[in-house]
Amino acid sequence: MFDLALFLSAFTTLFVIIDPPGCAPIFATLTQDTSKKHQRDMAFKSVAVASVILIGFAYAGKFLFAKLGISLNALRIAGGIMLFIIGLNMVFEKRTEKREDRAEGVLEDISDPEDISVFPMGIPMIAGPGTMASILLLKSRAAETGSELAVIAALIAVLVITLISFLIAGPLMKLMGKTFTNVLTRVLGILLATLATQFIIDGIKGALFQAI
């Protein structure tokens, strides 16, 4: 049965982590002064690369962690801490600064700055450590209720929104404006920090119950 509550929770978490409105200006900067066809190709390829990585990690990540002897509760705590730090960076506008610095570095350091689909857009802008940790945390929660489809559907929905954001990156930047983007980033940061705290609480509770 499709779990709507889990879908909404997963969608919110992944939307905040991937942050399509925040990635769009970076994409626009990296593809500026290029043809519309090239921008469209980079948008589709970036999202395709990230999709393969995230969906593959969603199904193979648990197996990998099991082989390494890492429990789901440890993952919940570590992933929650990681997401909490990302949330704090969003609240204090550090995450956007880091993304912009990374984008500038790409433009300066590589000989062909137009091919940005794999790095930095596919990895780590979309499929970064925070996104991978979130996927595993959400999948572990879904495994308990048999609603893994809800998590995958949420991921696909966010990736589609990301693709649309890339395709309309130029007009989107003009429409949103710097002030609105800053406000949205901080609100999403607070929401992410709250969700991360819940992951940590769930991990600690699970670890304590196992120890008893």
Secondary structure, DSSP 8 states (H G I E B T S, - for coil): ---HHHHHHHHHHHHHHH-HHHHHHHHHHHTTTS-HHHHHHHHHHHHHHHHHHHHHHHHHHHHHHHHTT--HHHHHHHHHHHHHHHHHHHHTTHHHHHHHHHHHHHHHH-S-TT--IIIIIIIIIIS-HHHHHHHHHHHHHHHHHT-HHHHHHHHHHHHHHHHHHHHTHHHHHHHHHHHHHHHHHHHHHHHHHHHHHHHHHHHHHHHHHHH-
